[in-house]
Amino acid sequence: MRLLHLSDLHLGRRLCEADLFDDQKHILDQIVSIALSEGVQGVLVAGDVYDKGVPSVGAVNLWDDFLTALCQHRLPVWAISGNHDSAERLAFGGRLLEHSGVHLASVFDGRFARFDAHDEHGPLTIWALPFVRPAAVRAFFPDEVIENYTDAVAALVRAAAPDESGRNILIAHQFVTAGADSPEASGSELLNLGTLDNVDVSAFAPFDYVALGHIHGAQRVGREEVRYCGSPLAYSVSEALGQKSVTVVDIGPKGKVSTKQVPLSPLHPLRRVQGPLEALLQSAVPREDYI
């Protein structure tokens, strides 16, 4: 099965004082085109659909248009909430959307959500974990010792007990590290680096692919099959030099997973220029770019 892995849309976001509505509409339309040209069979959205818990009307309309376009092409969607989302608001209409192939795992209820799919290689289980804090997990597992994020996720994995002889995908929105190695972050994520707010990648051992959201740069964590796809647009000046992309994931027979990055072209590229003021004033700066 070929899947498109997205995250951190942050619909409704502003860049300094710039309204990004047109930029986000442009990039979502481009993502739909990529999904069709790459022949994907489904879309994974790993959280932070919105930038705020109470999204603007424009942001809600963008998400509605995006889902409608995917559904028109009969592409199923599996989406979770992130730390920027209001889980309850994102879940609105979920039971109706389910009939259109949009599967929302937004409100944490003490377990992974489970969705069963099937392709030419047999059954495929998609597990989904919205953004969660240890205190929320502890409430459902009073007999477990849960002192940090890794303990919390590990308890949920044990409770889910995925059949490791089969193929399992997990969608999650957390800050994931590999031992002492942290993912490369930018200036636009909400992180508490150096604290216990991380999940060690070892907690995800039973899964063939882990589709992560939260970090805005595309990268692996620990092993190739645990990946952040990154945000589709630059949301801080620190991201000005990075190439944004979406991740295409091919899930073959058990043990066969491959990924590739498909680059995105923003409506208004974000660039940072530096030099003496006189030289900057005399330089030709394209007006369509964000500088």
N, C-alpha and C positions, 0 to 999 in steps of 0.2 A: 504494500500500500504506500502510495506517495502522498505525503502530507505537507502542508505549509505551516510553519511555526512562526507566530507573531507574538509580540508582547508590547507593553508600554506605549500604547497609542496616545495616551494622555490627551484625549479629545477635550477641547476647551482651553488648552494651554495657551499662554501668551509668552512671547519671547521679549523680555524687557517690556516695552509698551506696545509691541507689535501684535496685532490680532492674527492668529495663525489659521483662521477658519479656511481660507482658500488654499493654504498650503496643505492642510490636513485632508481636505476634500481631494486635492490633486493626488496625494500620495495613496489614499485609500482606493481611488479609481485605478491607480497604477498597480496596486497590490491585487485587485480583482483581475486585471489583465494578465499579470504574472501567473496567478493561479490557473487561468485558462491556458496560457501558452505552455506552462510546465506540466499540464495534465494532472494536477493534483486531485486527490479523491476526498479531501477533507482539509479543514483549517483548524489549527490549535491556537487559541488566544490566551496567553499566560499572564493575564492580569493587568491592572492599571488601564482599563478601557477608558476611564475618565480621569481628568486631572484633579477633580475635586469631588468630595462626597455629595455635594448638591450641584450637579452639572448644569451648565447653561442650556437654554433651548437649542442653540446652535449645535452644541456637542451631542445632545440627544438625537437631533436630526441626522447628524453625520453617522452615528452608530446605526440608526434605523436604516438609512440609505445603504450602508455597507452590508448589513445583514440581508437586506432585501435583494441586493445584487447577487450575493452568494447563493441565496435560496433560489433565485430565478434560474441559476445554472445548476441547481440540484447538488450543491456542495454542502455537505454537513459541516457544522461548526461546533466545536467544543470549547467553551470559554469559562474562565474562573475570574473571581474578583481579586484585586491587588490591594495594597495598603492605601492607595489613593482613592479607591472606590468605596461607596456606600454599598455594602453587600446586599442589603434589603432593596435598595433602589435598583441595582443592577439586576436583581432577581425578578423584578416586576414583569409579569406576562410570561414567565418561564414555562408554565404548564401549557400555554397556548403555543409558544414558540417551539416546544418539543415536537409538535406535530409537523412542523416545517423543517425539522432537522437541525434546529438550533438547541444545543444542550448546554444549559447553564448550571455550573456548580459555584454558586456565589455565597450562600449563607452556610457557614460551618456548622455541622450538626453532630460532630463527634467522630466522624469517620470520613474516609475517602468516598467520593462519589464514584460509581462504576458504570461504564458504558461498554457494551459488547458490540464489536464490529466483526466483519468477516471479509476476507479477500481470497485470492487464488492459493494462498499458503495456509488457509485455515482460520481459526478464531484469532482475534486480536482484542485484548482488553485495554481500554483507555481509562486510567484512574485520574481523578482530578482533586486537587487540594487547594482551596482558596487560601489567601494569606491568613495565617493564624499565629497567635502568640501562645507561649507555654501555659499561661493562666487559663486560656480557653480549653486547651487539651486536658489540663489537670482536672478540670471540673468533670470530665467524662471518664477519667481513669484515676479514681481516688486511691487505688491500691498500687499504682505505679510511682516510682521515684522519678519525677520530672523536674529537673532543676534548670534546664536551659532549652534552647530551641532544638538542638540535636536530640535530646531525650524525648522531646515532644513528638518530633517527626518519626523517630524510631519506634515509639509506642504505637503510632498510627499505622506504620508499615507492618508491625507485628500483628495488629488487629485485623488488617486487611488480608494478610496471609496470601499474597499473590502466588499463583501456581507458577513456579519458576521453570517448569518444563514447557510452559506456553510462552507466548509473546505478550509483554506488558509495557505500556507507555504510561508515564506519569506527567501531568501538567502541574506545575507548582510555581508559587511566587514567593521566593525567600532569598535571603542573602546566603549563598552557598560557598563554602571554602573547601580546599583540599589540604588538610593538615594545617601547616603554617602559611600556606599560599592562599592569598585572597584574590578574587577577580579584579581586573582593572576597572575602576569606577571613574566617573566623570563628576562634574559639579552639580548635576541635576537630580541625583538619586538621594533619597533620605536614608542614610546609613549611620550606624553607630559602630564604626570600625574600632577594633580592639576590645570589644565587650563580648558578652555571651550571645549577642543577637545574630549569630551565624549558625547554619546547619552544616555539619561536616558531610562531605559527599558520600562517605561510607554508608550513611543511612539509606541511600538510594540503590544499594547493591542489587536488589532483586529485579530492577527495571532495565529493560533493553534500551530504552531511550527516555531521557528526562528533559522535557521542554520547560525551560525556566524563564521566568520574567523577573524584573526588578533592576537589573544592571543594564545600562543603556548602550553598551558596546558588545558586539557579537564576539563570543569566545567560548571555549570549552572550560570545564572545571574538573580537573582530575583525570577524567577519561573522555574520549571523543564523543561518547554517547550521552554525556551530561552537558547541556549547552544553554547559554544565553543567546537569544537571537538578536537582542538589542532593540532599541527604539527605532521607528521608521524615519524619524526626523531628529535633527540636532535641537536639543532643548536647553542647552547652555553654551556659553562661549567656549568652554573647555572641549566641546564636541566639534568645534569648527573644522578640525583637520581630519576627522574620521569619515570613512565611506560607509554610509548607511546601507543596510541590506535586509532581506528576509531570508529565512533558512528553509530550504527544501529538504525533507527527510524521506529517504526510501527505506521502508521496513520490509525486508525480505524474509526468507525462512529464519527460524530461530537462530540467533547469533549473527545475522547479517543485517547490519544497519549502516547506511552511508548518508552523508549530508553534503550540501553545497550552499554557498551564499550567492544569492541573486541580487546584484546591486540595484539601488533605488536612485532615481533622479529627482531631486526636490524642485519645486516651483521656483523657490528663491534660495540658492545656495548661501550658507553662512560662512563668511570669511573673516579672518582677523588680519589686519594690516598694521605694520609697526614701522616707525621711522620718525625723523624730524618733522615737526608740524608743517614747515614750508614745503617739504617734499610731498607730504601727504595731500596737501591742498592742491598741488600742481599735478598730481597723478590722475590718470583717467580711471575713475571707479565706476564700474557698471551699476547703473541705478537699480537694476532688478535684483541685485544681491543684497542680503543682509550683511552689514559691515559692523 
